[in-house]
Amino acid sequence: MTRRLETDREKMLCYCLGVRYGCVIDTIRADACASVQQVTRKCKAGGGCRSCHPEIEELITEVREERKGGGGILGVIARVFGRRR
């Protein structure tokens, strides 16, 4: 699990619709969302100006890595340098 998935839960992600990181992370985990559109349908994040879409995509990737067990330091390094393990 990456640190951000736990530490940023109370930060605002989608200012247009008032959705926090924690809500988006929980939605991605619970509903296995694989796209921004799925997240938007479930919790409304990303349904306004769309400036948070890149951040939602990153969270989807992080949760996917978490499921595969790639949330450790090697998974983080691989993502930072754009390499797959």
PyMOL Python script that loads the backbone (N, CA, C, O; Angstrom):
from pymol import cmd

cmd.read_pdbstr("""\
ATOM      1  N   MET A   1       0.846  -1.169   0.000  1.00  0.00           N
ATOM      2  CA  MET A   1       0.000   0.000   0.000  1.00  0.00           C
ATOM      3  C   MET A   1       0.893   1.235   0.000  1.00  0.00           C
ATOM      4  O   MET A   1       1.845   1.341   0.774  1.00  0.00           O
ATOM      5  N   THR A   2       0.567   2.135  -0.865  1.00  0.00           N
ATOM      6  CA  THR A   2       1.369   3.356  -0.894  1.00  0.00           C
ATOM      7  C   THR A   2       0.925   4.276   0.228  1.00  0.00           C
ATOM      8  O   THR A   2      -0.219   4.239   0.682  1.00  0.00           O
ATOM      9  N   ARG A   3       1.837   5.075   0.647  1.00  0.00           N
ATOM     10  CA  ARG A   3       1.571   5.974   1.765  1.00  0.00           C
ATOM     11  C   ARG A   3       0.410   6.912   1.478  1.00  0.00           C
ATOM     12  O   ARG A   3      -0.398   7.191   2.364  1.00  0.00           O
ATOM     13  N   ARG A   4       0.322   7.398   0.248  1.00  0.00           N
ATOM     14  CA  ARG A   4      -0.724   8.362  -0.098  1.00  0.00           C
ATOM     15  C   ARG A   4      -2.123   7.783   0.066  1.00  0.00           C
ATOM     16  O   ARG A   4      -3.052   8.513   0.412  1.00  0.00           O
ATOM     17  N   LEU A   5      -2.290   6.495  -0.172  1.00  0.00           N
ATOM     18  CA  LEU A   5      -3.608   5.900  -0.045  1.00  0.00           C
ATOM     19  C   LEU A   5      -4.124   5.978   1.387  1.00  0.00           C
ATOM     20  O   LEU A   5      -5.331   5.892   1.612  1.00  0.00           O
ATOM     21  N   GLU A   6      -3.238   6.138   2.346  1.00  0.00           N
ATOM     22  CA  GLU A   6      -3.672   6.237   3.739  1.00  0.00           C
ATOM     23  C   GLU A   6      -3.568   7.647   4.307  1.00  0.00           C
ATOM     24  O   GLU A   6      -4.388   8.031   5.140  1.00  0.00           O
ATOM     25  N   THR A   7      -2.587   8.421   3.880  1.00  0.00           N
ATOM     26  CA  THR A   7      -2.355   9.730   4.496  1.00  0.00           C
ATOM     27  C   THR A   7      -3.170  10.860   3.886  1.00  0.00           C
ATOM     28  O   THR A   7      -3.404  11.865   4.556  1.00  0.00           O
ATOM     29  N   ASP A   8      -3.602  10.732   2.659  1.00  0.00           N
ATOM     30  CA  ASP A   8      -4.301  11.829   1.979  1.00  0.00           C
ATOM     31  C   ASP A   8      -5.818  11.702   2.031  1.00  0.00           C
ATOM     32  O   ASP A   8      -6.512  12.437   1.329  1.00  0.00           O
ATOM     33  N   ARG A   9      -6.341  10.814   2.823  1.00  0.00           N
ATOM     34  CA  ARG A   9      -7.778  10.508   2.829  1.00  0.00           C
ATOM     35  C   ARG A   9      -8.667  11.730   3.073  1.00  0.00           C
ATOM     36  O   ARG A   9      -9.757  11.812   2.507  1.00  0.00           O
ATOM     37  N   GLU A  10      -8.233  12.667   3.890  1.00  0.00           N
ATOM     38  CA  GLU A  10      -9.072  13.820   4.229  1.00  0.00           C
ATOM     39  C   GLU A  10      -8.876  15.014   3.294  1.00  0.00           C
ATOM     40  O   GLU A  10      -9.628  15.985   3.371  1.00  0.00           O
ATOM     41  N   LYS A  11      -7.888  14.953   2.424  1.00  0.00           N
ATOM     42  CA  LYS A  11      -7.663  16.059   1.483  1.00  0.00           C
ATOM     43  C   LYS A  11      -8.754  16.071   0.424  1.00  0.00           C
ATOM     44  O   LYS A  11      -9.293  15.031   0.048  1.00  0.00           O
ATOM     45  N   MET A  12      -9.065  17.262  -0.044  1.00  0.00           N
ATOM     46  CA  MET A  12     -10.066  17.415  -1.089  1.00  0.00           C
ATOM     47  C   MET A  12      -9.448  17.038  -2.434  1.00  0.00           C
ATOM     48  O   MET A  12      -8.361  17.505  -2.777  1.00  0.00           O
ATOM     49  N   LEU A  13     -10.135  16.205  -3.181  1.00  0.00           N
ATOM     50  CA  LEU A  13      -9.667  15.809  -4.510  1.00  0.00           C
ATOM     51  C   LEU A  13     -10.456  16.548  -5.587  1.00  0.00           C
ATOM     52  O   LEU A  13      -9.873  17.179  -6.469  1.00  0.00           O
ATOM     53  N   CYS A  14     -11.761  16.470  -5.513  1.00  0.00           N
ATOM     54  CA  CYS A  14     -12.631  17.110  -6.502  1.00  0.00           C
ATOM     55  C   CYS A  14     -13.306  18.308  -5.835  1.00  0.00           C
ATOM     56  O   CYS A  14     -14.290  18.160  -5.110  1.00  0.00           O
ATOM     57  N   TYR A  15     -12.769  19.476  -6.091  1.00  0.00           N
ATOM     58  CA  TYR A  15     -13.314  20.686  -5.467  1.00  0.00           C
ATOM     59  C   TYR A  15     -14.683  21.055  -6.033  1.00  0.00           C
ATOM     60  O   TYR A  15     -15.515  21.606  -5.312  1.00  0.00           O
ATOM     61  N   CYS A  16     -14.927  20.767  -7.289  1.00  0.00           N
ATOM     62  CA  CYS A  16     -16.214  21.117  -7.897  1.00  0.00           C
ATOM     63  C   CYS A  16     -17.378  20.451  -7.171  1.00  0.00           C
ATOM     64  O   CYS A  16     -18.417  21.071  -6.943  1.00  0.00           O
ATOM     65  N   LEU A  17     -17.193  19.173  -6.810  1.00  0.00           N
ATOM     66  CA  LEU A  17     -18.291  18.425  -6.211  1.00  0.00           C
ATOM     67  C   LEU A  17     -18.026  18.054  -4.753  1.00  0.00           C
ATOM     68  O   LEU A  17     -18.815  17.332  -4.144  1.00  0.00           O
ATOM     69  N   GLY A  18     -16.920  18.544  -4.192  1.00  0.00           N
ATOM     70  CA  GLY A  18     -16.630  18.346  -2.776  1.00  0.00           C
ATOM     71  C   GLY A  18     -16.336  16.912  -2.382  1.00  0.00           C
ATOM     72  O   GLY A  18     -16.798  16.449  -1.339  1.00  0.00           O
ATOM     73  N   VAL A  19     -15.575  16.204  -3.199  1.00  0.00           N
ATOM     74  CA  VAL A  19     -15.268  14.798  -2.918  1.00  0.00           C
ATOM     75  C   VAL A  19     -13.819  14.683  -2.457  1.00  0.00           C
ATOM     76  O   VAL A  19     -12.910  15.200  -3.105  1.00  0.00           O
ATOM     77  N   ARG A  20     -13.615  14.010  -1.347  1.00  0.00           N
ATOM     78  CA  ARG A  20     -12.280  13.830  -0.768  1.00  0.00           C
ATOM     79  C   ARG A  20     -11.595  12.574  -1.300  1.00  0.00           C
ATOM     80  O   ARG A  20     -12.243  11.663  -1.817  1.00  0.00           O
ATOM     81  N   TYR A  21     -10.261  12.547  -1.158  1.00  0.00           N
ATOM     82  CA  TYR A  21      -9.468  11.400  -1.589  1.00  0.00           C
ATOM     83  C   TYR A  21     -10.011  10.097  -1.003  1.00  0.00           C
ATOM     84  O   TYR A  21     -10.143   9.101  -1.715  1.00  0.00           O
ATOM     85  N   GLY A  22     -10.326  10.104   0.295  1.00  0.00           N
ATOM     86  CA  GLY A  22     -10.782   8.891   0.963  1.00  0.00           C
ATOM     87  C   GLY A  22     -11.997   8.279   0.302  1.00  0.00           C
ATOM     88  O   GLY A  22     -12.082   7.059   0.162  1.00  0.00           O
ATOM     89  N   CYS A  23     -12.937   9.113  -0.106  1.00  0.00           N
ATOM     90  CA  CYS A  23     -14.139   8.636  -0.777  1.00  0.00           C
ATOM     91  C   CYS A  23     -13.783   7.986  -2.115  1.00  0.00           C
ATOM     92  O   CYS A  23     -14.308   6.926  -2.456  1.00  0.00           O
ATOM     93  N   VAL A  24     -12.896   8.623  -2.863  1.00  0.00           N
ATOM     94  CA  VAL A  24     -12.488   8.092  -4.167  1.00  0.00           C
ATOM     95  C   VAL A  24     -11.739   6.774  -3.982  1.00  0.00           C
ATOM     96  O   VAL A  24     -12.000   5.807  -4.697  1.00  0.00           O
ATOM     97  N   ILE A  25     -10.822   6.731  -3.037  1.00  0.00           N
ATOM     98  CA  ILE A  25     -10.044   5.511  -2.782  1.00  0.00           C
ATOM     99  C   ILE A  25     -10.978   4.375  -2.376  1.00  0.00           C
ATOM    100  O   ILE A  25     -10.854   3.259  -2.880  1.00  0.00           O
ATOM    101  N   ASP A  26     -11.904   4.651  -1.475  1.00  0.00           N
ATOM    102  CA  ASP A  26     -12.850   3.625  -1.038  1.00  0.00           C
ATOM    103  C   ASP A  26     -13.717   3.144  -2.188  1.00  0.00           C
ATOM    104  O   ASP A  26     -14.004   1.951  -2.296  1.00  0.00           O
ATOM    105  N   THR A  27     -14.134   4.065  -3.049  1.00  0.00           N
ATOM    106  CA  THR A  27     -14.952   3.705  -4.210  1.00  0.00           C
ATOM    107  C   THR A  27     -14.168   2.810  -5.158  1.00  0.00           C
ATOM    108  O   THR A  27     -14.688   1.801  -5.634  1.00  0.00           O
ATOM    109  N   ILE A  28     -12.924   3.174  -5.433  1.00  0.00           N
ATOM    110  CA  ILE A  28     -12.094   2.368  -6.338  1.00  0.00           C
ATOM    111  C   ILE A  28     -11.899   0.970  -5.752  1.00  0.00           C
ATOM    112  O   ILE A  28     -12.011  -0.026  -6.467  1.00  0.00           O
ATOM    113  N   ARG A  29     -11.610   0.895  -4.465  1.00  0.00           N
ATOM    114  CA  ARG A  29     -11.394  -0.404  -3.819  1.00  0.00           C
ATOM    115  C   ARG A  29     -12.673  -1.242  -3.813  1.00  0.00           C
ATOM    116  O   ARG A  29     -12.647  -2.410  -4.201  1.00  0.00           O
ATOM    117  N   ALA A  30     -13.778  -0.664  -3.380  1.00  0.00           N
ATOM    118  CA  ALA A  30     -15.020  -1.420  -3.207  1.00  0.00           C
ATOM    119  C   ALA A  30     -15.636  -1.858  -4.523  1.00  0.00           C
ATOM    120  O   ALA A  30     -16.161  -2.966  -4.630  1.00  0.00           O
ATOM    121  N   ASP A  31     -15.574  -0.997  -5.519  1.00  0.00           N
ATOM    122  CA  ASP A  31     -16.252  -1.273  -6.777  1.00  0.00           C
ATOM    123  C   ASP A  31     -15.307  -1.701  -7.892  1.00  0.00           C
ATOM    124  O   ASP A  31     -15.735  -1.889  -9.031  1.00  0.00           O
ATOM    125  N   ALA A  32     -14.025  -1.858  -7.573  1.00  0.00           N
ATOM    126  CA  ALA A  32     -13.011  -2.263  -8.557  1.00  0.00           C
ATOM    127  C   ALA A  32     -13.074  -1.388  -9.810  1.00  0.00           C
ATOM    128  O   ALA A  32     -13.020  -1.894 -10.931  1.00  0.00           O
ATOM    129  N   CYS A  33     -13.187  -0.097  -9.616  1.00  0.00           N
ATOM    130  CA  CYS A  33     -13.262   0.841 -10.734  1.00  0.00           C
ATOM    131  C   CYS A  33     -11.953   0.828 -11.515  1.00  0.00           C
ATOM    132  O   CYS A  33     -10.866   0.849 -10.937  1.00  0.00           O
ATOM    133  N   ALA A  34     -12.081   0.794 -12.830  1.00  0.00           N
ATOM    134  CA  ALA A  34     -10.906   0.753 -13.695  1.00  0.00           C
ATOM    135  C   ALA A  34     -10.799   1.997 -14.573  1.00  0.00           C
ATOM    136  O   ALA A  34      -9.872   2.111 -15.374  1.00  0.00           O
ATOM    137  N   SER A  35     -11.737   2.926 -14.429  1.00  0.00           N
ATOM    138  CA  SER A  35     -11.695   4.143 -15.240  1.00  0.00           C
ATOM    139  C   SER A  35     -12.244   5.319 -14.447  1.00  0.00           C
ATOM    140  O   SER A  35     -12.966   5.148 -13.465  1.00  0.00           O
ATOM    141  N   VAL A  36     -11.887   6.504 -14.893  1.00  0.00           N
ATOM    142  CA  VAL A  36     -12.391   7.725 -14.252  1.00  0.00           C
ATOM    143  C   VAL A  36     -13.911   7.777 -14.379  1.00  0.00           C
ATOM    144  O   VAL A  36     -14.594   8.205 -13.448  1.00  0.00           O
ATOM    145  N   GLN A  37     -14.436   7.354 -15.504  1.00  0.00           N
ATOM    146  CA  GLN A  37     -15.881   7.389 -15.725  1.00  0.00           C
ATOM    147  C   GLN A  37     -16.616   6.518 -14.701  1.00  0.00           C
ATOM    148  O   GLN A  37     -17.683   6.895 -14.216  1.00  0.00           O
ATOM    149  N   GLN A  38     -16.048   5.359 -14.373  1.00  0.00           N
ATOM    150  CA  GLN A  38     -16.674   4.500 -13.369  1.00  0.00           C
ATOM    151  C   GLN A  38     -16.661   5.168 -11.993  1.00  0.00           C
ATOM    152  O   GLN A  38     -17.647   5.109 -11.258  1.00  0.00           O
ATOM    153  N   VAL A  39     -15.544   5.798 -11.655  1.00  0.00           N
ATOM    154  CA  VAL A  39     -15.442   6.507 -10.380  1.00  0.00           C
ATOM    155  C   VAL A  39     -16.476   7.631 -10.337  1.00  0.00           C
ATOM    156  O   VAL A  39     -17.157   7.805  -9.326  1.00  0.00           O
ATOM    157  N   THR A  40     -16.596   8.386 -11.412  1.00  0.00           N
ATOM    158  CA  THR A  40     -17.548   9.500 -11.476  1.00  0.00           C
ATOM    159  C   THR A  40     -18.974   9.007 -11.289  1.00  0.00           C
ATOM    160  O   THR A  40     -19.759   9.634 -10.578  1.00  0.00           O
ATOM    161  N   ARG A  41     -19.316   7.886 -11.921  1.00  0.00           N
ATOM    162  CA  ARG A  41     -20.666   7.335 -11.767  1.00  0.00           C
ATOM    163  C   ARG A  41     -20.961   6.935 -10.326  1.00  0.00           C
ATOM    164  O   ARG A  41     -22.087   7.089  -9.853  1.00  0.00           O
ATOM    165  N   LYS A  42     -19.958   6.425  -9.634  1.00  0.00           N
ATOM    166  CA  LYS A  42     -20.169   5.910  -8.274  1.00  0.00           C
ATOM    167  C   LYS A  42     -20.156   7.001  -7.207  1.00  0.00           C
ATOM    168  O   LYS A  42     -20.999   6.996  -6.310  1.00  0.00           O
ATOM    169  N   CYS A  43     -19.198   7.945  -7.295  1.00  0.00           N
ATOM    170  CA  CYS A  43     -19.073   8.923  -6.195  1.00  0.00           C
ATOM    171  C   CYS A  43     -19.057  10.379  -6.670  1.00  0.00           C
ATOM    172  O   CYS A  43     -18.869  11.289  -5.863  1.00  0.00           O
ATOM    173  N   LYS A  44     -19.249  10.600  -7.952  1.00  0.00           N
ATOM    174  CA  LYS A  44     -19.359  11.945  -8.551  1.00  0.00           C
ATOM    175  C   LYS A  44     -18.029  12.665  -8.769  1.00  0.00           C
ATOM    176  O   LYS A  44     -17.992  13.663  -9.488  1.00  0.00           O
ATOM    177  N   ALA A  45     -16.930  12.185  -8.164  1.00  0.00           N
ATOM    178  CA  ALA A  45     -15.636  12.857  -8.353  1.00  0.00           C
ATOM    179  C   ALA A  45     -15.264  12.866  -9.830  1.00  0.00           C
ATOM    180  O   ALA A  45     -15.383  11.851 -10.516  1.00  0.00           O
ATOM    181  N   GLY A  46     -14.816  14.015 -10.309  1.00  0.00           N
ATOM    182  CA  GLY A  46     -14.435  14.145 -11.710  1.00  0.00           C
ATOM    183  C   GLY A  46     -15.569  14.562 -12.616  1.00  0.00           C
ATOM    184  O   GLY A  46     -15.388  14.665 -13.829  1.00  0.00           O
ATOM    185  N   GLY A  47     -16.730  14.803 -12.048  1.00  0.00           N
ATOM    186  CA  GLY A  47     -17.890  15.141 -12.859  1.00  0.00           C
ATOM    187  C   GLY A  47     -18.048  16.616 -13.147  1.00  0.00           C
ATOM    188  O   GLY A  47     -18.996  17.010 -13.827  1.00  0.00           O
ATOM    189  N   GLY A  48     -17.143  17.444 -12.647  1.00  0.00           N
ATOM    190  CA  GLY A  48     -17.239  18.889 -12.862  1.00  0.00           C
ATOM    191  C   GLY A  48     -16.288  19.334 -13.958  1.00  0.00           C
ATOM    192  O   GLY A  48     -16.476  19.016 -15.133  1.00  0.00           O
ATOM    193  N   CYS A  49     -15.273  20.069 -13.558  1.00  0.00           N
ATOM    194  CA  CYS A  49     -14.348  20.666 -14.530  1.00  0.00           C
ATOM    195  C   CYS A  49     -13.340  19.666 -15.104  1.00  0.00           C
ATOM    196  O   CYS A  49     -12.673  19.967 -16.094  1.00  0.00           O
ATOM    197  N   ARG A  50     -13.223  18.501 -14.507  1.00  0.00           N
ATOM    198  CA  ARG A  50     -12.356  17.407 -14.955  1.00  0.00           C
ATOM    199  C   ARG A  50     -10.875  17.615 -14.677  1.00  0.00           C
ATOM    200  O   ARG A  50     -10.052  16.827 -15.142  1.00  0.00           O
ATOM    201  N   SER A  51     -10.521  18.635 -13.944  1.00  0.00           N
ATOM    202  CA  SER A  51      -9.093  18.845 -13.677  1.00  0.00           C
ATOM    203  C   SER A  51      -8.523  17.780 -12.742  1.00  0.00           C
ATOM    204  O   SER A  51      -7.304  17.627 -12.661  1.00  0.00           O
ATOM    205  N   CYS A  52      -9.373  17.049 -12.042  1.00  0.00           N
ATOM    206  CA  CYS A  52      -8.894  16.002 -11.138  1.00  0.00           C
ATOM    207  C   CYS A  52      -8.783  14.637 -11.814  1.00  0.00           C
ATOM    208  O   CYS A  52      -8.380  13.670 -11.168  1.00  0.00           O
ATOM    209  N   HIS A  53      -9.127  14.534 -13.085  1.00  0.00           N
ATOM    210  CA  HIS A  53      -9.060  13.250 -13.779  1.00  0.00           C
ATOM    211  C   HIS A  53      -7.676  12.610 -13.716  1.00  0.00           C
ATOM    212  O   HIS A  53      -7.590  11.410 -13.453  1.00  0.00           O
ATOM    213  N   PRO A  54      -6.580  13.353 -13.944  1.00  0.00           N
ATOM    214  CA  PRO A  54      -5.259  12.717 -13.847  1.00  0.00           C
ATOM    215  C   PRO A  54      -4.986  12.140 -12.453  1.00  0.00           C
ATOM    216  O   PRO A  54      -4.382  11.074 -12.331  1.00  0.00           O
ATOM    217  N   GLU A  55      -5.417  12.822 -11.434  1.00  0.00           N
ATOM    218  CA  GLU A  55      -5.209  12.344 -10.066  1.00  0.00           C
ATOM    219  C   GLU A  55      -6.032  11.083  -9.802  1.00  0.00           C
ATOM    220  O   GLU A  55      -5.554  10.159  -9.144  1.00  0.00           O
ATOM    221  N   ILE A  56      -7.249  11.039 -10.302  1.00  0.00           N
ATOM    222  CA  ILE A  56      -8.089   9.850 -10.153  1.00  0.00           C
ATOM    223  C   ILE A  56      -7.451   8.672 -10.881  1.00  0.00           C
ATOM    224  O   ILE A  56      -7.442   7.555 -10.365  1.00  0.00           O
ATOM    225  N   GLU A  57      -6.920   8.914 -12.071  1.00  0.00           N
ATOM    226  CA  GLU A  57      -6.238   7.848 -12.827  1.00  0.00           C
ATOM    227  C   GLU A  57      -5.049   7.303 -12.040  1.00  0.00           C
ATOM    228  O   GLU A  57      -4.816   6.095 -12.022  1.00  0.00           O
ATOM    229  N   GLU A  58      -4.297   8.190 -11.392  1.00  0.00           N
ATOM    230  CA  GLU A  58      -3.161   7.744 -10.575  1.00  0.00           C
ATOM    231  C   GLU A  58      -3.637   6.905  -9.398  1.00  0.00           C
ATOM    232  O   GLU A  58      -3.009   5.899  -9.066  1.00  0.00           O
ATOM    233  N   LEU A  59      -4.723   7.295  -8.770  1.00  0.00           N
ATOM    234  CA  LEU A  59      -5.252   6.516  -7.651  1.00  0.00           C
ATOM    235  C   LEU A  59      -5.717   5.140  -8.107  1.00  0.00           C
ATOM    236  O   LEU A  59      -5.512   4.148  -7.407  1.00  0.00           O
ATOM    237  N   ILE A  60      -6.340   5.078  -9.277  1.00  0.00           N
ATOM    238  CA  ILE A  60      -6.760   3.783  -9.831  1.00  0.00           C
ATOM    239  C   ILE A  60      -5.535   2.889 -10.014  1.00  0.00           C
ATOM    240  O   ILE A  60      -5.571   1.707  -9.670  1.00  0.00           O
ATOM    241  N   THR A  61      -4.466   3.444 -10.547  1.00  0.00           N
ATOM    242  CA  THR A  61      -3.228   2.686 -10.743  1.00  0.00           C
ATOM    243  C   THR A  61      -2.659   2.231  -9.402  1.00  0.00           C
ATOM    244  O   THR A  61      -2.238   1.081  -9.272  1.00  0.00           O
ATOM    245  N   GLU A  62      -2.639   3.106  -8.416  1.00  0.00           N
ATOM    246  CA  GLU A  62      -2.099   2.750  -7.106  1.00  0.00           C
ATOM    247  C   GLU A  62      -2.904   1.640  -6.445  1.00  0.00           C
ATOM    248  O   GLU A  62      -2.327   0.726  -5.856  1.00  0.00           O
ATOM    249  N   VAL A  63      -4.225   1.707  -6.535  1.00  0.00           N
ATOM    250  CA  VAL A  63      -5.057   0.660  -5.941  1.00  0.00           C
ATOM    251  C   VAL A  63      -4.852  -0.648  -6.697  1.00  0.00           C
ATOM    252  O   VAL A  63      -4.816  -1.714  -6.082  1.00  0.00           O
ATOM    253  N   ARG A  64      -4.718  -0.583  -8.006  1.00  0.00           N
ATOM    254  CA  ARG A  64      -4.455  -1.790  -8.807  1.00  0.00           C
ATOM    255  C   ARG A  64      -3.131  -2.427  -8.384  1.00  0.00           C
ATOM    256  O   ARG A  64      -3.038  -3.646  -8.239  1.00  0.00           O
ATOM    257  N   GLU A  65      -2.116  -1.597  -8.188  1.00  0.00           N
ATOM    258  CA  GLU A  65      -0.813  -2.102  -7.724  1.00  0.00           C
ATOM    259  C   GLU A  65      -0.933  -2.695  -6.326  1.00  0.00           C
ATOM    260  O   GLU A  65      -0.316  -3.716  -6.023  1.00  0.00           O
ATOM    261  N   GLU A  66      -1.715  -2.064  -5.492  1.00  0.00           N
ATOM    262  CA  GLU A  66      -1.931  -2.551  -4.138  1.00  0.00           C
ATOM    263  C   GLU A  66      -2.527  -3.960  -4.172  1.00  0.00           C
ATOM    264  O   GLU A  66      -2.120  -4.836  -3.409  1.00  0.00           O
ATOM    265  N   ARG A  67      -3.488  -4.163  -5.060  1.00  0.00           N
ATOM    266  CA  ARG A  67      -4.126  -5.477  -5.190  1.00  0.00           C
ATOM    267  C   ARG A  67      -3.145  -6.538  -5.657  1.00  0.00           C
ATOM    268  O   ARG A  67      -3.218  -7.693  -5.238  1.00  0.00           O
ATOM    269  N   LYS A  68      -2.224  -6.134  -6.531  1.00  0.00           N
ATOM    270  CA  LYS A  68      -1.235  -7.084  -7.043  1.00  0.00           C
ATOM    271  C   LYS A  68      -0.090  -7.288  -6.070  1.00  0.00           C
ATOM    272  O   LYS A  68       0.788  -8.115  -6.314  1.00  0.00           O
ATOM    273  N   GLY A  69      -0.085  -6.548  -4.971  1.00  0.00           N
ATOM    274  CA  GLY A  69       1.000  -6.667  -4.009  1.00  0.00           C
ATOM    275  C   GLY A  69       2.191  -5.810  -4.365  1.00  0.00           C
ATOM    276  O   GLY A  69       3.269  -5.992  -3.799  1.00  0.00           O
ATOM    277  N   GLY A  70       2.026  -4.871  -5.295  1.00  0.00           N
ATOM    278  CA  GLY A  70       3.118  -4.010  -5.724  1.00  0.00           C
ATOM    279  C   GLY A  70       3.152  -2.690  -5.004  1.00  0.00           C
ATOM    280  O   GLY A  70       3.729  -1.728  -5.512  1.00  0.00           O
ATOM    281  N   GLY A  71       2.549  -2.614  -3.830  1.00  0.00           N
ATOM    282  CA  GLY A  71       2.496  -1.364  -3.098  1.00  0.00           C
ATOM    283  C   GLY A  71       3.730  -1.099  -2.265  1.00  0.00           C
ATOM    284  O   GLY A  71       3.841  -0.051  -1.630  1.00  0.00           O
ATOM    285  N   GLY A  72       4.659  -2.042  -2.262  1.00  0.00           N
ATOM    286  CA  GLY A  72       5.877  -1.868  -1.490  1.00  0.00           C
ATOM    287  C   GLY A  72       6.828  -0.901  -2.154  1.00  0.00           C
ATOM    288  O   GLY A  72       6.491  -0.264  -3.152  1.00  0.00           O
ATOM    289  N   ILE A  73       8.000  -0.797  -1.604  1.00  0.00           N
ATOM    290  CA  ILE A  73       8.987   0.162  -2.102  1.00  0.00           C
ATOM    291  C   ILE A  73       9.386  -0.131  -3.546  1.00  0.00           C
ATOM    292  O   ILE A  73       9.603   0.799  -4.322  1.00  0.00           O
ATOM    293  N   LEU A  74       9.484  -1.397  -3.917  1.00  0.00           N
ATOM    294  CA  LEU A  74       9.845  -1.717  -5.303  1.00  0.00           C
ATOM    295  C   LEU A  74       8.761  -1.279  -6.277  1.00  0.00           C
ATOM    296  O   LEU A  74       9.057  -0.821  -7.381  1.00  0.00           O
ATOM    297  N   GLY A  75       7.501  -1.421  -5.863  1.00  0.00           N
ATOM    298  CA  GLY A  75       6.407  -0.962  -6.704  1.00  0.00           C
ATOM    299  C   GLY A  75       6.417   0.545  -6.870  1.00  0.00           C
ATOM    300  O   GLY A  75       6.151   1.054  -7.958  1.00  0.00           O
ATOM    301  N   VAL A  76       6.723   1.260  -5.799  1.00  0.00           N
ATOM    302  CA  VAL A  76       6.798   2.720  -5.856  1.00  0.00           C
ATOM    303  C   VAL A  76       7.941   3.148  -6.769  1.00  0.00           C
ATOM    304  O   VAL A  76       7.766   4.023  -7.617  1.00  0.00           O
ATOM    305  N   ILE A  77       9.093   2.544  -6.599  1.00  0.00           N
ATOM    306  CA  ILE A  77      10.248   2.873  -7.450  1.00  0.00           C
ATOM    307  C   ILE A  77       9.928   2.591  -8.908  1.00  0.00           C
ATOM    308  O   ILE A  77      10.250   3.394  -9.784  1.00  0.00           O
ATOM    309  N   ALA A  78       9.297   1.460  -9.169  1.00  0.00           N
ATOM    310  CA  ALA A  78       8.943   1.107 -10.547  1.00  0.00           C
ATOM    311  C   ALA A  78       8.014   2.147 -11.155  1.00  0.00           C
ATOM    312  O   ALA A  78       8.180   2.523 -12.315  1.00  0.00           O
ATOM    313  N   ARG A  79       7.029   2.620 -10.377  1.00  0.00           N
ATOM    314  CA  ARG A  79       6.109   3.639 -10.894  1.00  0.00           C
ATOM    315  C   ARG A  79       6.812   4.963 -11.121  1.00  0.00           C
ATOM    316  O   ARG A  79       6.570   5.635 -12.124  1.00  0.00           O
ATOM    317  N   VAL A  80       7.686   5.344 -10.189  1.00  0.00           N
ATOM    318  CA  VAL A  80       8.385   6.625 -10.304  1.00  0.00           C
ATOM    319  C   VAL A  80       9.241   6.653 -11.562  1.00  0.00           C
ATOM    320  O   VAL A  80       9.298   7.665 -12.260  1.00  0.00           O
ATOM    321  N   PHE A  81       9.897   5.552 -11.843  1.00  0.00           N
ATOM    322  CA  PHE A  81      10.786   5.499 -12.996  1.00  0.00           C
ATOM    323  C   PHE A  81      10.107   4.923 -14.238  1.00  0.00           C
ATOM    324  O   PHE A  81      10.754   4.711 -15.264  1.00  0.00           O
ATOM    325  N   GLY A  82       8.805   4.673 -14.140  1.00  0.00           N
ATOM    326  CA  GLY A  82       8.034   4.253 -15.309  1.00  0.00           C
ATOM    327  C   GLY A  82       8.350   2.851 -15.780  1.00  0.00           C
ATOM    328  O   GLY A  82       8.201   2.553 -16.965  1.00  0.00           O
ATOM    329  N   ARG A  83       8.779   1.992 -14.892  1.00  0.00           N
ATOM    330  CA  ARG A  83       9.094   0.611 -15.274  1.00  0.00           C
ATOM    331  C   ARG A  83       8.141  -0.334 -14.612  1.00  0.00           C
ATOM    332  O   ARG A  83       7.633  -0.091 -13.518  1.00  0.00           O
ATOM    333  N   ARG A  84       7.912  -1.426 -15.313  1.00  0.00           N
ATOM    334  CA  ARG A  84       7.066  -2.471 -14.728  1.00  0.00           C
ATOM    335  C   ARG A  84       7.956  -3.512 -14.090  1.00  0.00           C
ATOM    336  O   ARG A  84       9.048  -3.817 -14.571  1.00  0.00           O
ATOM    337  N   ARG A  85       7.452  -4.053 -12.984  1.00  0.00           N
ATOM    338  CA  ARG A  85       8.220  -5.114 -12.319  1.00  0.00           C
ATOM    339  C   ARG A  85       7.897  -6.431 -12.936  1.00  0.00           C
ATOM    340  O   ARG A  85       8.437  -7.456 -12.521  1.00  0.00           O
TER     341      ARG A  85
END
""", "prot")
cmd.dss("prot")
cmd.show_as("cartoon", "prot")
cmd.util.cbc("prot")
cmd.orient("prot")
